[in-house]
Amino acid sequence: MNIIWRQLLQPARWIKRQPLLALLAMGGAVLVGVTAVVVFVLPHGNSQQTGSSTRSSGRVGGASTSKSSSNGTSSTKDALNATSPAAHTPAAANPAPAPPQPTPSSVLGLTGWRLTLPVDTAHNGSPDEIDQPELAGFVSSPYFELTPAKNGVIFQANAGGATTKNSGYPRSELREMTANGATEASWSNATGTHTMVVREAITHLPAVKPEVVAAQIHNASDDVIMVKLSGNHLFVEANSKNIGDLDTNYALGTVYTIRIVAGNGRIQAYYNDVLKADYAKSGSGLYFKAGCYTQSNVSKGDAPDAFAQVIIYSVQVSHV
């Protein structure tokens, strides 16, 4: 090696005379120098290199690695974390709130009604009366609940149920109200036109006395007209008399529409849009009712759990 260095230090004429040897000598010196530098800069085990930082270049998961720190610790782990799929997964969106469940009140739109039940508990009323806003979410099986299809409301009153003070018969029945259910409705058919339209079906009757009232106009003390089913005879009753047949062979479960119009001192009943009763009667303190007013009780021979049932699919009231 000393000979090589001496040769390298000779005048340029030596290089001219022996170019191949000069080239080999210079290449070996460079190789030796590079080897020494590599040995110097490579870290040994876990020992730290001080002085200056180094740079590395490469690909990890398709991305360039970052600079190594001055203490020689690699940031490859950070690069792996940065390119991990989980790091770029968007946060899961909050699930949409479940839609509100229907209630009897929402299906029929019972803002302007009160419900009377055939039970007498510690609740207000004797028997129980359900007013707004409680009625908005109220359900009481089997007396007042949705049909399985949730497209109608079941009204049911058993023969042994509680009754109002002026009647011996039980009811699950709506009473017309005003001011969003805060005030009892009271009107006169001497002025204006007052209409109730009910789409309904009578689905069950007590065994011994198979009778039920499914709609009516009432005044402060008594009924004025009633839509009544007795056996299979559906008719309009006033003063305990038949004033108009609706269906003389009604089959339980048959859906029909009854429209009652009170005005000009008269009351008219339309069955499936056909006029069936026209009654000359003027009065005040009137209001509509709809539901299941069972016309039997245990004194008539029916068992306490015998019942009538009416399903109402829609009910609308208007006053013009």
Backbone bond lengths (Angstrom), bond angles and torsions (degrees), N, CA, C in turn:
res aa  C-N    CA-C-N  psi(-1)  N-CA   C-N-CA  omega(-1)  CA-C   N-CA-C  phi
1 M - - - 1.474 - - 1.518 111.14 -
2 N 1.361 117.38 -40.07 1.469 120.80 178.58 1.517 110.98 -61.28
3 I 1.328 115.08 -39.01 1.464 118.83 178.31 1.505 110.30 -60.13
4 I 1.341 116.03 -42.61 1.477 120.19 -179.27 1.512 109.68 -60.89
5 W 1.311 117.02 -46.08 1.472 119.74 -179.35 1.534 110.87 -63.42
6 R 1.308 116.62 -38.96 1.461 118.53 178.90 1.524 110.92 -64.79
7 Q 1.319 114.59 -41.21 1.454 117.97 178.39 1.520 111.19 -61.85
8 L 1.340 114.58 -38.30 1.459 118.16 -179.85 1.505 111.99 -65.41
9 L 1.317 115.94 -26.84 1.461 120.14 -177.84 1.522 112.71 -87.01
10 Q 1.318 117.91 -5.40 1.457 121.32 177.63 1.515 110.24 -66.70
11 P 1.325 116.79 161.44 1.475 120.98 179.23 1.529 111.41 -59.40
12 A 1.259 113.75 165.94 1.466 120.72 -175.51 1.495 113.14 -61.09
13 R 1.368 116.13 -23.40 1.454 117.20 179.27 1.512 112.15 -63.99
14 W 1.343 116.50 -29.39 1.485 118.74 177.48 1.519 109.87 -64.09
15 I 1.329 115.42 -42.19 1.464 120.05 179.39 1.510 110.11 -62.64
16 K 1.360 115.05 -37.90 1.451 118.28 -179.23 1.503 111.30 -67.02
17 R 1.388 115.80 -38.11 1.448 119.80 -178.13 1.536 111.99 -73.50
18 Q 1.305 116.19 -34.84 1.480 118.56 -175.59 1.548 109.68 -129.21
19 P 1.294 117.88 70.21 1.492 120.65 -175.98 1.521 113.84 -65.70
20 L 1.319 118.07 -36.25 1.470 118.96 -177.83 1.495 111.03 -67.02
21 L 1.345 116.42 -44.07 1.458 119.18 179.63 1.509 111.17 -64.73
22 A 1.329 116.56 -37.49 1.471 119.45 178.52 1.517 110.88 -63.61
23 L 1.307 116.06 -42.38 1.484 119.50 -179.09 1.500 111.21 -63.12
24 L 1.368 116.49 -43.91 1.471 119.54 179.38 1.499 111.28 -64.02
25 A 1.318 116.69 -40.14 1.464 119.66 -179.29 1.507 111.28 -63.93
26 M 1.321 116.67 -43.14 1.454 119.72 -178.97 1.532 110.77 -66.43
27 G 1.330 117.22 -40.03 1.476 119.51 178.29 1.504 111.82 -62.77
28 G 1.346 117.28 -40.84 1.454 120.05 179.39 1.498 111.45 -65.01
29 A 1.332 116.49 -39.68 1.466 119.03 178.77 1.507 111.36 -63.45
30 V 1.325 115.96 -43.66 1.477 118.50 178.73 1.510 110.60 -61.96
31 L 1.361 116.76 -42.15 1.456 120.61 -179.69 1.504 110.89 -62.00
32 V 1.318 116.35 -43.61 1.468 119.97 179.05 1.513 110.15 -62.98
33 G 1.330 116.85 -40.86 1.469 119.86 -179.25 1.510 112.39 -65.23
34 V 1.335 116.77 -44.15 1.461 120.24 179.44 1.501 111.02 -62.81
35 T 1.361 116.18 -41.23 1.463 119.69 179.04 1.506 111.01 -60.04
36 A 1.333 115.24 -42.04 1.465 118.59 179.83 1.505 110.92 -63.70
37 V 1.331 117.44 -40.64 1.461 120.51 -179.41 1.516 111.00 -65.04
38 V 1.371 116.52 -43.52 1.469 120.10 179.96 1.505 110.34 -61.27
39 V 1.325 116.25 -43.58 1.466 119.62 179.33 1.501 110.63 -61.67
40 F 1.316 116.09 -33.99 1.451 119.85 -177.00 1.522 111.69 -72.70
41 V 1.340 116.83 -41.67 1.461 118.97 -172.44 1.497 113.09 -85.08
42 L 1.358 120.66 -22.55 1.456 119.84 -179.22 1.510 110.55 -70.82
43 P 1.396 118.39 132.83 1.466 119.90 178.64 1.509 109.45 -69.25
44 H 1.315 116.12 146.53 1.459 122.92 179.18 1.519 108.81 -105.82
45 G 1.371 115.94 111.96 1.476 120.22 -179.71 1.512 109.06 63.39
46 N 1.351 117.18 -128.59 1.452 123.32 -179.38 1.516 111.95 -103.16
47 S 1.325 116.31 10.55 1.465 118.90 -178.86 1.506 109.42 -68.67
48 Q 1.343 118.62 149.82 1.446 124.27 -177.49 1.509 110.44 -95.50
49 Q 1.331 118.08 145.68 1.454 124.18 174.76 1.509 108.02 -101.86
50 T 1.262 117.25 128.36 1.454 122.08 177.67 1.499 109.49 -107.11
51 G 1.283 115.55 167.35 1.460 120.28 178.21 1.499 109.99 113.98
52 S 1.310 117.14 -93.16 1.462 120.68 -177.73 1.511 109.44 -125.22
53 S 1.339 115.27 154.40 1.456 120.64 178.49 1.506 110.07 -83.19
54 T 1.347 115.64 158.59 1.458 121.26 178.07 1.489 109.40 -113.10
55 R 1.325 116.93 165.06 1.457 122.74 178.89 1.521 108.61 -120.38
56 S 1.321 116.91 142.79 1.455 120.95 175.32 1.508 108.89 -124.28
57 S 1.309 117.21 154.71 1.451 121.45 -179.33 1.509 108.37 -138.21
58 G 1.361 116.45 135.85 1.457 120.49 179.82 1.507 109.82 179.88
59 R 1.324 117.98 -165.67 1.456 124.13 -179.74 1.509 109.26 -131.60
60 V 1.346 116.86 130.68 1.470 122.38 173.11 1.512 106.65 -126.60
61 G 1.301 115.07 114.31 1.467 118.52 -177.84 1.510 112.50 59.13
62 G 1.343 116.19 27.21 1.459 119.11 176.84 1.504 113.20 91.34
63 A 1.382 120.19 3.25 1.453 121.66 -179.20 1.514 109.56 -124.68
64 S 1.320 117.27 148.50 1.458 120.99 -179.83 1.507 109.98 -67.70
65 T 1.374 115.58 143.22 1.458 119.22 175.94 1.498 109.16 -75.49
66 S 1.311 116.73 156.27 1.455 121.96 -178.22 1.508 110.36 -86.99
67 K 1.346 115.92 174.56 1.456 121.78 179.07 1.512 110.02 -65.07
68 S 1.384 114.95 145.19 1.458 118.08 172.04 1.501 108.47 -80.56
69 S 1.315 116.01 151.06 1.452 120.65 -177.60 1.508 110.21 -77.43
70 S 1.336 116.36 170.18 1.459 122.10 -176.32 1.509 112.74 -64.64
71 N 1.347 118.23 -21.34 1.463 119.54 178.11 1.517 112.03 -92.28
72 G 1.355 117.26 6.68 1.449 121.04 173.58 1.499 114.53 86.47
73 T 1.390 121.34 3.37 1.461 123.02 -179.05 1.515 109.52 -79.18
74 S 1.321 117.92 128.45 1.465 121.86 -177.20 1.515 110.76 -76.69
75 S 1.359 117.31 148.20 1.468 122.57 176.06 1.510 111.34 -103.93
76 T 1.333 118.34 23.60 1.467 121.35 179.14 1.518 111.64 -59.66
77 K 1.355 117.41 -38.44 1.464 120.67 179.78 1.513 111.24 -61.44
78 D 1.363 116.16 -38.89 1.463 119.10 177.80 1.516 110.85 -65.02
79 A 1.362 115.20 -39.25 1.464 118.40 179.13 1.517 110.83 -63.95
80 L 1.324 117.99 -38.90 1.466 121.15 177.69 1.514 111.17 -62.97
81 N 1.336 115.91 -43.01 1.466 119.38 179.19 1.511 110.89 -64.19
82 A 1.328 115.79 -38.28 1.465 119.43 -177.13 1.510 112.12 -67.30
83 T 1.336 116.63 -31.03 1.467 119.55 -177.91 1.509 112.22 -97.67
84 S 1.329 118.67 3.20 1.465 121.43 178.94 1.520 110.33 -66.10
85 P 1.334 119.90 138.21 1.482 121.37 179.64 1.511 112.75 -55.80
86 A 1.349 117.74 -34.81 1.464 120.10 -177.42 1.513 111.00 -62.74
87 A 1.366 116.06 -29.82 1.450 118.87 -177.50 1.520 111.86 -69.17
88 H 1.330 117.44 -20.33 1.461 121.21 -177.53 1.526 112.14 -110.09
89 T 1.320 118.29 7.60 1.471 121.20 179.29 1.518 109.39 -76.09
90 P 1.335 119.49 122.34 1.475 120.27 -179.65 1.522 110.85 -66.65
91 A 1.326 114.81 150.17 1.463 120.01 179.07 1.523 109.63 -63.92
92 A 1.319 115.44 140.81 1.463 120.36 -179.77 1.528 109.83 -65.10
93 A 1.332 116.01 135.01 1.459 120.64 179.01 1.524 110.12 -70.49
94 N 1.329 116.23 147.57 1.456 119.96 177.27 1.529 109.46 -64.72
95 P 1.339 118.19 135.39 1.468 119.26 179.92 1.519 111.24 -63.94
96 A 1.324 115.69 145.43 1.462 120.39 179.28 1.522 109.58 -65.84
97 P 1.341 117.64 141.64 1.466 119.30 179.45 1.526 110.87 -63.52
98 A 1.313 115.50 145.54 1.461 120.29 179.56 1.526 109.59 -65.92
99 P 1.331 117.91 141.08 1.468 119.75 178.63 1.525 110.35 -64.54
100 P 1.322 117.23 149.45 1.472 119.59 179.90 1.520 111.31 -62.06
101 Q 1.326 116.15 141.79 1.450 120.86 179.27 1.534 110.31 -78.18
102 P 1.334 118.03 141.30 1.465 119.91 179.54 1.526 111.53 -67.97
103 T 1.303 115.99 151.70 1.460 123.49 175.73 1.527 107.81 -127.41
104 P 1.325 118.45 164.60 1.467 118.82 175.87 1.526 112.56 -53.69
105 S 1.321 116.18 -41.43 1.458 119.50 -178.81 1.522 111.94 -65.77
106 S 1.339 117.48 -40.32 1.463 119.38 -179.61 1.525 111.77 -71.02
107 V 1.312 117.88 -33.42 1.466 120.82 179.99 1.523 111.00 -68.23
108 L 1.341 116.98 -40.19 1.473 120.50 -177.11 1.526 112.92 -97.64
109 G 1.329 118.01 -12.99 1.465 119.41 -176.67 1.512 111.69 69.00
110 L 1.327 117.01 63.08 1.466 121.90 -170.39 1.524 114.01 -96.47
111 T 1.321 116.33 33.48 1.468 119.11 178.79 1.523 111.37 -57.96
112 G 1.324 116.98 -39.36 1.464 120.69 -175.62 1.518 113.93 -101.11
113 W 1.345 116.86 43.81 1.465 119.10 -178.49 1.533 111.66 -142.59
114 R 1.329 114.90 159.32 1.466 123.74 169.40 1.529 107.15 -120.97
115 L 1.329 115.82 146.05 1.459 121.18 179.37 1.527 109.91 -110.70
116 T 1.339 116.23 131.09 1.467 122.13 172.40 1.522 108.25 -109.13
117 L 1.341 116.43 131.43 1.460 122.32 -176.59 1.531 111.69 -109.73
118 P 1.340 117.27 158.31 1.476 120.47 179.18 1.536 112.12 -86.16
119 V 1.320 117.51 34.32 1.467 122.29 178.28 1.523 108.24 -132.91
120 D 1.316 116.08 151.67 1.460 121.53 179.65 1.525 108.57 -128.74
121 T 1.323 115.86 100.35 1.460 122.22 -178.53 1.527 108.58 -117.07
122 A 1.322 115.48 -164.43 1.462 120.10 178.34 1.527 111.64 -72.90
123 H 1.320 117.01 -5.49 1.462 121.07 178.52 1.523 109.91 -65.93
124 N 1.327 116.04 158.25 1.468 120.93 177.39 1.525 110.64 -56.76
125 G 1.333 115.05 144.77 1.453 121.49 178.27 1.509 112.23 94.44
126 S 1.310 114.60 155.41 1.459 121.08 177.69 1.527 108.39 -143.49
127 P 1.347 116.59 94.31 1.461 128.90 2.61 1.537 112.23 -71.70
128 D 1.344 115.75 -175.09 1.458 120.84 -174.29 1.528 111.69 -58.99
129 E 1.339 114.78 136.90 1.460 121.84 174.58 1.526 108.79 -123.80
130 I 1.325 115.39 134.85 1.460 121.52 -177.57 1.524 108.29 -115.39
131 D 1.327 115.62 115.64 1.464 121.68 179.58 1.527 110.47 -106.84
132 Q 1.322 115.06 167.47 1.453 120.46 170.79 1.535 108.77 -72.38
133 P 1.342 119.35 145.68 1.471 126.06 6.92 1.533 114.76 -87.16
134 E 1.338 117.61 -3.60 1.463 119.45 -179.31 1.522 111.60 -59.31
135 L 1.325 116.39 -37.38 1.462 120.34 -176.86 1.527 112.18 -61.48
136 A 1.331 117.21 -25.52 1.471 120.73 -176.25 1.518 112.40 -56.54
137 G 1.326 117.94 -37.52 1.458 120.27 -179.53 1.511 113.59 -115.85
138 F 1.332 117.12 16.18 1.466 121.00 -171.67 1.527 112.65 -82.84
139 V 1.333 115.25 137.41 1.462 123.87 173.20 1.515 107.24 -141.37
140 S 1.331 117.33 137.28 1.461 121.02 176.72 1.530 108.73 -143.99
141 S 1.332 115.11 95.87 1.458 119.74 -179.31 1.533 109.88 -78.19
142 P 1.333 118.43 136.59 1.470 129.22 4.84 1.526 113.67 -97.02
143 Y 1.327 116.70 9.47 1.462 120.09 -170.40 1.524 114.39 -79.11
144 F 1.354 116.40 -28.97 1.453 119.73 -174.01 1.525 107.41 -157.14
145 E 1.330 115.95 99.73 1.458 120.58 -175.66 1.527 110.14 -157.80
146 L 1.328 115.10 166.63 1.459 120.15 178.98 1.524 111.40 -76.01
147 T 1.314 115.35 153.05 1.462 120.58 169.95 1.528 108.58 -68.17
148 P 1.331 118.69 161.26 1.465 119.73 177.21 1.523 113.54 -55.43
149 A 1.331 116.87 -33.36 1.469 120.45 178.98 1.523 112.70 -80.87
150 K 1.334 117.02 -5.77 1.462 123.02 178.86 1.527 112.54 59.59
151 N 1.320 116.13 31.55 1.458 120.33 177.91 1.519 112.80 -115.98
152 G 1.305 116.97 6.07 1.459 122.60 179.60 1.517 110.18 -158.93
153 V 1.344 115.45 171.99 1.459 121.36 -178.13 1.522 109.47 -121.76
154 I 1.329 115.60 130.61 1.466 122.48 178.76 1.526 109.26 -88.13
155 F 1.317 116.04 126.75 1.467 123.03 172.36 1.529 106.89 -112.89
156 Q 1.326 117.23 126.84 1.462 120.26 -176.34 1.534 110.09 -141.44
157 A 1.312 116.19 136.50 1.472 121.71 178.22 1.520 108.97 -137.52
158 N 1.343 115.87 125.57 1.465 120.37 -178.82 1.523 110.82 -89.69
159 A 1.328 115.75 153.03 1.466 121.87 -175.28 1.516 112.96 -60.89
160 G 1.317 117.41 -26.82 1.463 120.58 178.55 1.513 113.39 -93.02
161 G 1.307 118.01 13.61 1.457 121.47 -176.61 1.522 113.34 -77.70
162 A 1.328 114.49 166.65 1.469 121.47 178.53 1.529 110.36 -68.56
163 T 1.330 115.75 150.64 1.462 121.20 -177.77 1.527 110.82 -125.29
164 T 1.331 115.69 161.98 1.460 120.21 174.53 1.532 109.24 -76.24
165 K 1.327 115.93 165.77 1.466 119.90 -174.03 1.529 113.33 -65.73
166 N 1.352 117.17 -24.95 1.461 119.68 -177.34 1.522 113.28 -101.08
167 S 1.337 116.84 12.41 1.462 119.75 -178.95 1.518 110.04 -143.44
168 G 1.323 115.73 150.58 1.454 121.20 175.05 1.528 112.34 -99.58
169 Y 1.349 116.36 6.94 1.455 120.26 -176.39 1.543 111.01 -117.18
170 P 1.322 116.58 144.98 1.472 120.65 -178.96 1.520 111.66 -83.45
171 R 1.329 115.44 160.76 1.462 119.24 -178.73 1.529 111.42 -152.38
172 S 1.323 114.12 149.84 1.463 123.21 162.54 1.520 103.07 -123.01
173 E 1.322 116.43 98.02 1.457 120.04 -162.95 1.529 111.09 -146.45
174 L 1.339 114.41 145.75 1.459 121.63 176.76 1.521 110.47 -90.81
175 R 1.346 114.20 142.06 1.465 120.96 175.68 1.524 107.91 -120.67
176 E 1.344 116.76 130.16 1.462 121.05 -177.77 1.529 112.00 -61.99
177 M 1.362 114.57 136.66 1.463 122.16 177.64 1.528 108.58 -130.87
178 T 1.345 115.92 170.87 1.457 121.35 174.29 1.534 108.54 -129.51
179 A 1.334 115.49 179.94 1.468 121.65 178.08 1.522 111.22 52.22
180 N 1.344 115.52 51.16 1.473 122.04 179.43 1.525 112.55 55.82
181 G 1.320 115.73 36.86 1.455 120.62 175.52 1.511 115.23 89.28
182 A 1.326 118.10 6.49 1.465 120.69 -175.62 1.524 113.44 -89.49
183 T 1.330 117.68 -22.01 1.464 120.96 -173.43 1.525 109.93 -131.98
184 E 1.323 116.22 140.31 1.462 120.75 177.96 1.527 110.35 -69.03
185 A 1.323 116.08 130.89 1.466 120.71 177.93 1.523 109.92 -67.81
186 S 1.333 115.38 146.34 1.464 121.35 178.04 1.523 107.33 -159.55
187 W 1.322 116.89 115.39 1.443 120.30 -176.34 1.531 110.94 -141.32
188 S 1.305 115.63 170.00 1.465 121.90 179.49 1.520 109.32 -120.37
189 N 1.328 116.26 138.98 1.468 118.80 177.25 1.521 111.75 -89.39
190 A 1.339 116.20 10.45 1.462 119.48 173.46 1.527 109.71 -77.62
191 T 1.322 116.59 -23.23 1.469 121.51 177.65 1.528 108.91 -131.85
192 G 1.324 114.89 146.44 1.455 119.41 178.05 1.525 112.78 73.16
193 T 1.329 113.96 176.58 1.463 121.03 177.27 1.520 108.01 -124.61
194 H 1.323 116.11 128.99 1.463 122.46 -172.08 1.536 107.56 -123.59
195 T 1.330 115.70 121.90 1.464 120.18 -170.32 1.526 110.83 -130.69
196 M 1.327 115.34 137.89 1.463 121.92 169.05 1.524 107.97 -126.89
197 V 1.349 115.04 132.11 1.466 121.24 177.43 1.526 107.22 -121.56
198 V 1.343 116.14 123.42 1.464 121.42 -178.68 1.528 108.86 -125.84
199 R 1.318 114.97 129.14 1.465 120.88 171.40 1.524 106.44 -106.04
200 E 1.329 116.81 119.28 1.459 120.26 -169.49 1.521 111.63 -154.62
201 A 1.347 113.65 173.54 1.467 121.27 174.36 1.511 107.91 -146.83
202 I 1.313 116.73 137.22 1.465 122.37 173.37 1.525 106.95 -91.51
203 T 1.318 116.83 124.44 1.466 119.98 -169.08 1.524 114.63 -116.55
204 H 1.350 117.98 -12.06 1.462 118.98 -178.60 1.522 109.81 -159.42
205 L 1.342 115.80 147.95 1.462 122.34 178.94 1.529 109.76 -134.58
206 P 1.333 117.31 152.38 1.468 119.13 173.28 1.537 110.18 -62.50
207 A 1.319 116.05 157.71 1.472 119.89 -173.63 1.523 112.83 -77.03
208 V 1.313 118.11 -44.56 1.467 121.13 -172.55 1.521 111.77 -81.10
209 K 1.314 117.49 -49.14 1.471 121.72 177.00 1.527 107.75 -120.06
210 P 1.323 117.08 86.90 1.469 122.14 -172.03 1.527 112.29 -80.47
211 E 1.325 115.41 77.77 1.458 119.74 -177.79 1.532 110.31 -139.44
212 V 1.332 114.64 146.95 1.461 121.16 176.94 1.529 108.70 -155.00
213 V 1.336 115.91 148.58 1.466 123.00 171.82 1.519 107.24 -106.31
214 A 1.346 116.45 128.59 1.465 121.05 -174.35 1.528 113.34 -108.58
215 A 1.339 118.29 -12.14 1.461 121.86 177.35 1.523 107.86 -164.87
216 Q 1.344 115.59 153.28 1.469 118.12 179.67 1.521 111.98 -165.01
217 I 1.330 114.60 162.91 1.457 123.02 162.89 1.522 106.13 -108.75
218 H 1.328 114.44 133.48 1.466 121.12 -177.15 1.522 108.38 -124.01
219 N 1.330 116.30 158.91 1.461 120.03 170.30 1.531 108.90 -120.15
220 A 1.298 117.85 -166.49 1.463 120.51 -173.79 1.517 113.06 -63.21
221 S 1.327 118.77 -20.77 1.465 119.80 -174.30 1.531 114.94 -126.32
222 D 1.341 118.19 -23.98 1.465 118.09 -173.67 1.523 110.11 -157.82
223 D 1.341 115.20 170.19 1.457 119.63 175.07 1.521 109.80 -71.59
224 V 1.338 115.24 149.54 1.459 121.60 177.10 1.527 109.19 -104.50
225 I 1.336 117.76 -51.65 1.459 121.94 169.34 1.529 107.47 -136.98
226 M 1.340 116.76 156.55 1.459 122.70 178.04 1.522 109.90 -139.00
227 V 1.336 116.06 141.25 1.466 121.92 168.81 1.520 105.53 -93.09
228 K 1.344 115.85 113.84 1.471 120.73 -167.54 1.523 111.35 -127.99
229 L 1.341 115.10 139.40 1.456 121.06 172.29 1.526 108.26 -112.55
230 S 1.340 115.87 125.69 1.460 122.05 175.63 1.528 106.76 -125.65
231 G 1.340 116.16 108.71 1.460 119.38 -172.45 1.516 109.63 67.77
232 N 1.342 115.69 -112.66 1.465 119.74 176.13 1.523 112.07 -116.75
233 H 1.326 115.56 16.30 1.463 121.57 -178.35 1.537 109.22 -103.05
234 L 1.322 115.90 112.46 1.460 122.22 179.02 1.525 107.74 -104.04
235 F 1.342 116.84 125.85 1.464 120.23 -174.46 1.528 110.35 -154.92
236 V 1.333 115.67 173.42 1.459 123.16 175.71 1.527 107.67 -104.22
237 E 1.325 114.81 129.80 1.466 120.62 -177.44 1.524 110.08 -117.27
238 A 1.338 115.40 140.83 1.464 122.85 173.62 1.521 107.84 -145.52
239 N 1.338 115.98 133.03 1.467 120.63 -177.45 1.520 111.58 52.64
240 S 1.337 115.58 40.30 1.463 123.00 177.73 1.523 113.18 65.03
241 K 1.335 117.34 20.52 1.452 121.48 179.72 1.531 110.21 -124.84
242 N 1.311 116.00 148.85 1.455 122.57 174.88 1.525 108.55 -76.36
243 I 1.353 116.27 118.44 1.468 119.13 179.01 1.530 111.56 -110.04
244 G 1.324 116.95 4.83 1.463 118.70 177.67 1.515 111.82 173.54
245 D 1.352 115.92 121.43 1.464 120.15 175.94 1.526 110.19 -75.05
246 L 1.337 115.17 136.54 1.459 120.74 173.58 1.521 110.95 -101.43
247 D 1.333 116.68 -45.50 1.458 122.27 178.54 1.529 106.85 -156.88
248 T 1.319 116.40 117.48 1.466 120.11 -177.46 1.523 113.19 -84.97
249 N 1.316 116.68 -4.32 1.468 119.77 178.27 1.542 109.40 -141.71
250 Y 1.307 114.09 56.41 1.465 119.43 -176.36 1.530 110.64 -70.69
251 A 1.329 116.12 133.20 1.469 122.55 176.36 1.519 108.72 -100.14
252 L 1.325 117.58 128.96 1.454 121.78 179.37 1.530 110.41 -53.00
253 G 1.323 115.05 136.17 1.459 121.02 -179.92 1.508 114.38 94.42
254 T 1.340 118.17 -8.70 1.457 120.97 179.70 1.532 109.86 -72.51
255 V 1.322 115.78 124.06 1.464 120.60 179.68 1.530 109.27 -82.48
256 Y 1.316 116.39 133.82 1.463 121.21 178.83 1.528 108.81 -141.34
257 T 1.325 115.46 166.89 1.462 122.05 175.69 1.516 108.92 -118.52
258 I 1.334 115.56 125.21 1.461 121.26 176.03 1.529 108.17 -112.86
259 R 1.319 116.03 128.74 1.467 121.40 177.72 1.519 108.53 -120.62
260 I 1.322 115.29 120.65 1.464 121.55 -178.91 1.522 107.83 -111.58
261 V 1.335 115.76 124.76 1.466 121.67 -177.17 1.522 108.74 -122.74
262 A 1.345 115.42 124.81 1.466 120.64 179.90 1.520 109.02 -120.53
263 G 1.320 116.87 119.85 1.462 121.57 179.52 1.520 110.32 -175.63
264 N 1.327 114.84 157.98 1.469 120.66 179.12 1.525 111.65 56.94
265 G 1.337 116.61 32.92 1.460 119.80 176.85 1.520 113.38 73.12
266 R 1.354 117.20 19.92 1.459 120.83 179.84 1.530 109.71 -134.96
267 I 1.340 114.85 161.11 1.466 121.65 173.86 1.520 107.33 -130.48
268 Q 1.341 115.65 125.66 1.455 120.84 -179.03 1.534 109.57 -120.94
269 A 1.331 115.71 146.54 1.463 121.66 178.97 1.527 108.81 -124.13
270 Y 1.330 115.98 125.58 1.456 123.07 178.01 1.529 108.30 -111.22
271 Y 1.322 115.94 127.91 1.458 122.14 178.74 1.519 108.41 -109.46
272 N 1.327 116.30 114.14 1.476 121.47 -174.13 1.529 110.88 50.11
273 D 1.357 113.92 46.03 1.467 124.30 175.97 1.524 114.33 71.00
274 V 1.321 117.44 12.34 1.471 120.99 176.30 1.523 108.54 -111.47
275 L 1.345 116.56 126.43 1.461 120.66 179.78 1.525 110.03 -64.38
276 K 1.343 116.22 123.58 1.457 121.01 -177.64 1.530 113.63 -119.42
277 A 1.327 116.66 -19.88 1.464 119.36 -179.83 1.523 109.24 -147.47
278 D 1.314 116.85 138.54 1.460 123.15 178.26 1.523 106.82 -138.37
279 Y 1.330 115.18 108.60 1.473 121.62 -167.92 1.526 108.88 -119.62
280 A 1.326 116.30 122.65 1.462 121.43 177.38 1.527 108.44 -80.19
281 K 1.338 115.01 103.51 1.460 119.89 -177.91 1.523 108.76 -155.55
282 S 1.321 116.00 121.30 1.449 121.86 176.92 1.520 108.97 -112.35
283 G 1.329 115.91 141.62 1.450 118.48 -179.37 1.514 111.95 -165.73
284 S 1.313 115.13 170.94 1.462 121.98 177.59 1.524 108.91 -129.39
285 G 1.330 116.21 171.71 1.460 119.94 -176.34 1.521 112.45 66.27
286 L 1.345 116.78 27.36 1.462 121.24 -175.45 1.533 111.63 -88.50
287 Y 1.319 115.76 155.70 1.468 122.41 174.55 1.518 109.26 -160.17
288 F 1.337 115.41 157.86 1.459 121.38 -179.64 1.524 111.02 -90.70
289 K 1.352 114.56 154.22 1.462 122.30 172.94 1.532 108.30 -139.95
290 A 1.338 115.52 150.84 1.468 120.19 178.33 1.516 108.86 -155.35
291 G 1.345 115.61 144.46 1.460 119.95 179.57 1.514 111.07 145.88
292 C 1.343 114.95 -139.29 1.464 121.32 -177.01 1.522 109.42 -124.22
293 Y 1.329 115.84 104.83 1.464 122.72 177.69 1.532 106.78 -111.05
294 T 1.335 115.51 90.63 1.470 121.96 -174.74 1.530 109.99 -65.61
295 Q 1.349 115.80 129.38 1.461 120.72 -177.54 1.536 111.90 -98.54
296 S 1.316 115.46 46.09 1.462 120.15 177.63 1.526 108.59 -154.10
297 N 1.326 115.02 162.22 1.463 122.08 175.08 1.527 107.90 -153.89
298 V 1.317 116.29 -178.30 1.467 118.89 -176.02 1.524 111.88 -66.47
299 S 1.334 118.28 -26.58 1.463 120.09 179.14 1.529 111.54 -69.18
300 K 1.340 117.34 -18.03 1.466 121.90 177.28 1.526 111.62 -86.74
301 G 1.326 115.87 -3.51 1.459 119.99 178.27 1.517 114.92 104.86
302 D 1.329 117.49 -6.17 1.470 119.72 178.52 1.530 110.55 -80.24
303 A 1.320 115.58 146.70 1.463 121.36 176.26 1.527 109.64 -66.23
304 P 1.342 117.77 154.27 1.468 120.03 -179.51 1.525 113.38 -56.71
305 D 1.330 117.40 -31.07 1.462 119.21 -178.71 1.529 113.30 -94.80
306 A 1.330 118.11 4.02 1.467 120.01 171.83 1.533 107.40 -66.38
307 F 1.324 117.19 145.59 1.467 117.75 -173.13 1.519 111.90 -150.10
308 A 1.323 113.27 160.45 1.464 121.58 166.91 1.520 107.21 -109.84
309 Q 1.332 115.25 155.52 1.470 119.89 -178.23 1.523 109.80 -145.09
310 V 1.330 114.56 136.53 1.466 122.55 177.41 1.524 108.03 -131.50
311 I 1.334 115.65 136.30 1.465 120.78 174.00 1.519 108.45 -108.76
312 I 1.344 115.79 124.12 1.463 121.08 176.61 1.523 108.20 -105.22
313 Y 1.333 115.62 128.40 1.458 121.62 179.48 1.523 112.35 -98.93
314 S 1.311 116.96 -25.97 1.457 120.80 174.53 1.515 108.87 -162.34
315 V 1.332 114.97 150.89 1.470 120.74 175.35 1.522 107.77 -149.57
316 Q 1.343 115.74 127.67 1.458 121.59 178.55 1.525 109.74 -132.85
317 V 1.322 114.96 142.74 1.454 121.52 178.42 1.528 107.95 -127.89
318 S 1.343 116.42 140.14 1.455 120.48 175.82 1.527 109.98 -140.71
319 H 1.328 115.10 149.31 1.472 121.94 177.18 1.522 107.85 -134.18
320 V 1.330 115.88 117.86 1.477 120.18 -178.97 1.521 110.46 -132.14
